[in-house]
Every structure is written in C-alpha cells, then in structure tokens.
C-alpha cells in the first residue's frame, strides 16, 4: 500500500478538501491494494485497515496536516496541501 498518511491526505484532497471517515475508507478501498490481512475484521468488527487509517488520521491531526471539523469528518490544512505539492 502507498504510504498511509499520503494516501489519506490525497483522499481528502480528491474528495473536495474535507471528508468523513466513511468517505476516506471508501477511497482507500478503491484506490489501494488491500490484502486479506487489511480486510480481516478486528476489534468492533471493523477491518484492520480502518483501525490503521484512524491511527494515521490522528497522527496527521497532530502534525496539523488535517483538522477535525466535526465528529468523524476531517479537512485538509495548508500544511497538508503543501505535502501533496498543492498550494
């Protein structure tokens, strides 16, 4: 899989600059090659990749590349756009 954090900020960017967790998951499912291990259900019956994506979203918020705008919804910051090379 492409580097997780980059893939997440790319998803948010391509989804119009803000996206819900469900939209991010759907983007990752379509755009990234997920293995059986990624799709295996874990805690709360969610696939493993969703837990991994949430962890990376938290990291991106701490780096100020994403900002939480509502429950389960995130927006790209200028710093996040710069990481994509889009100002």
PAZA-333740 format. One line per field, with one value per residue (C-alpha): residue number from 1; x, y, z. Coordinates in nm, 3 decimals. Layout:
N
num [NUM	...]
c1 [X	...]
c2 [Y	...]
c3 [Z	...]
//
This chain:
87
num [1	2	3	4	5	6	7	8	9	10	11	12	13	14	15	16	17	18	19	20	21	22	23	24	25	26	27	28	29	30	31	32	33	34	35	36	37	38	39	40	41	42	43	44	45	46	47	48	49	50	51	52	53	54	55	56	57	58	59	60	61	62	63	64	65	66	67	68	69	70	71	72	73	74	75	76	77	78	79	80	81	82	83	84	85	86	87]
c1 [0.000	0.110	0.235	-0.076	-0.057	-0.001	-0.290	-0.522	-0.439	-0.471	-0.816	-0.928	-0.793	-0.963	-1.288	-1.303	-1.082	-1.288	-1.417	-1.583	-1.417	-1.654	-1.555	-1.187	-1.236	-1.423	-1.146	-0.878	-1.075	-1.097	-0.750	-0.522	-0.444	-0.572	-0.462	-0.660	-0.478	-0.601	-0.958	-0.961	-1.209	-1.063	-1.191	-1.555	-1.581	-1.402	-1.142	-0.783	-0.710	-0.978	-0.803	-0.472	-0.625	-0.769	-0.431	-0.272	-0.551	-0.474	-0.104	-0.195	-0.402	-0.110	0.114	-0.152	-0.190	-0.555	-0.801	-1.112	-1.409	-1.685	-1.730	-1.574	-1.503	-1.164	-1.035	-0.703	-0.493	-0.248	0.032	-0.141	-0.181	0.187	0.273	0.085	0.271	-0.054	-0.064]
c2 [0.000	0.353	0.532	0.555	0.919	1.038	0.821	0.970	1.332	1.252	1.106	1.416	1.640	1.446	1.440	1.819	1.919	1.759	1.407	1.175	0.861	0.654	0.850	0.806	0.432	0.402	0.593	0.368	0.056	0.170	0.318	0.098	-0.271	-0.404	-0.752	-1.013	-0.904	-0.545	-0.666	-0.907	-0.799	-0.686	-0.502	-0.386	-0.593	-0.326	-0.429	-0.386	-0.115	0.109	0.096	0.170	0.460	0.612	0.595	0.776	1.036	1.108	1.148	1.382	1.596	1.615	1.725	1.985	1.840	1.755	1.919	1.764	1.976	1.759	1.415	1.173	1.449	1.593	1.875	1.930	2.219	2.434	2.222	1.908	2.061	2.153	1.788	1.700	1.975	2.171	2.520]
c3 [0.000	-0.073	0.236	0.454	0.554	0.198	0.077	0.339	0.260	-0.111	-0.039	0.150	-0.125	-0.404	-0.204	-0.211	0.082	0.358	0.405	0.652	0.778	0.563	0.252	0.333	0.383	0.051	-0.128	0.020	-0.073	-0.436	-0.481	-0.276	-0.300	0.033	0.131	0.318	0.631	0.582	0.536	0.829	1.095	1.423	1.725	1.692	1.372	1.169	0.910	1.022	0.765	0.920	1.256	1.085	0.888	1.208	1.375	1.081	1.076	1.441	1.351	1.064	1.300	1.544	1.253	1.162	0.810	0.882	1.117	1.269	1.162	1.303	1.453	1.204	0.949	0.861	0.643	0.473	0.602	0.407	0.555	0.423	0.077	0.080	0.147	-0.172	-0.353	-0.396	-0.251]
//
